[in-house]
Structure formats: structure tokens, C-alpha cells
Amino acid sequence: MNISLPDSLKDFVDEQVKRRGYGTSSAYVRELIRKDQERQRLRGLLMEGGSSIPTGTADATYFNVQRDRVRRDTHG
């Protein structure tokens, strides 16, 4: 895939690669895409949760269980 950018955007990408320690502009773009995928996934989860029917009390135990679940799901 080739992407054409105006000079101002190319300069911005080049600066981000340099400042943030990416090896190439492709590595920077891949990271942006991964972040966008995660943002969309999170938005979907939030929308799903917002439209769901409450099933119990959201107390400290509930949040601890949810934190454990997220850690397990994100860290294998």
C-alpha cells in the first residue's frame, strides 16, 4: 500500500518518527491504525454496556471482578 501525503503531513509524520523513536514512517502509521482499532473496540464495548440492562449492584466487589477480567483478557 502506498499513501500520498501533502508535504505538511509528510513533515509531521517524519517529525513524529524522529521524536517518538519509530524506525520508519510505516511503523508510525501501523501504530496509529492499531490505536484506532482499539479505540473502535472500546467504543463498541461502551455502547454495548450503555444499552444493556443492569443486572446487579456496582460495588467494590463488582469493580474488582471486572478489573481482574480485563487483566486476564488483555494479558492472556
C-alpha positions as CSV (number, residue, x, y, z in Angstrom):
1,M,0.0,0.0,0.0
2,N,1.3,3.4,-0.9
3,I,-0.1,6.6,0.6
4,S,0.4,10.0,-0.8
5,L,0.6,12.9,1.7
6,P,1.0,16.6,1.2
7,D,4.3,18.0,2.3
8,S,2.9,19.4,5.6
9,L,1.6,15.9,6.6
10,K,4.8,14.2,5.5
11,D,6.8,16.6,7.6
12,F,4.6,15.9,10.6
13,V,5.0,12.2,10.2
14,D,8.7,12.5,9.8
15,E,8.9,14.5,12.9
16,Q,6.8,12.0,14.9
17,V,9.0,9.2,13.7
18,K,12.1,11.1,14.9
19,R,10.6,12.3,18.2
20,R,8.9,9.1,19.2
21,G,11.6,6.6,18.2
22,Y,9.8,4.8,15.4
23,G,12.1,3.1,12.9
24,T,10.1,4.1,9.9
25,S,7.0,6.1,8.9
26,S,5.3,2.7,8.2
27,A,5.8,1.8,11.9
28,Y,4.3,5.0,13.0
29,V,1.2,4.5,10.7
30,R,0.8,0.9,11.9
31,E,0.7,2.2,15.5
32,L,-1.9,4.8,14.6
33,I,-4.0,2.1,13.0
34,R,-3.7,-0.2,16.0
35,K,-4.7,2.6,18.3
36,D,-7.7,3.4,16.1
37,Q,-8.8,-0.3,16.1
38,E,-8.6,-0.3,19.9
39,R,-10.5,2.9,20.2
40,Q,-13.2,1.5,18.0
41,R,-13.3,-1.7,20.0
42,L,-13.6,0.3,23.3
43,R,-16.4,2.4,21.8
44,G,-18.3,-0.7,20.8
45,L,-17.9,-2.1,24.3
46,L,-19.1,1.2,25.8
47,M,-22.1,1.3,23.5
48,E,-23.0,-2.3,24.3
49,G,-22.7,-1.7,28.0
50,G,-24.7,1.5,27.8
51,S,-27.6,-0.3,26.1
52,S,-27.6,-3.3,28.4
53,I,-29.9,-3.9,31.3
54,P,-28.3,-3.5,34.7
55,T,-28.0,-6.9,36.4
56,G,-26.6,-6.0,39.8
57,T,-25.1,-3.5,42.2
58,A,-21.8,-1.9,41.1
59,D,-20.0,-2.0,44.4
60,A,-16.3,-2.6,45.1
61,T,-16.5,-6.3,44.6
62,Y,-18.1,-5.8,41.2
63,F,-15.3,-3.5,40.0
64,N,-12.6,-5.8,41.4
65,V,-14.1,-8.7,39.4
66,Q,-14.2,-6.5,36.3
67,R,-10.6,-5.4,36.7
68,D,-9.5,-9.0,37.0
69,R,-11.5,-9.9,33.9
70,V,-9.9,-7.1,31.9
71,R,-6.4,-8.0,33.1
72,R,-7.0,-11.7,32.1
73,D,-8.4,-10.7,28.7
74,T,-5.6,-8.3,27.8
75,H,-2.7,-10.2,29.2
76,G,-3.7,-13.7,28.1
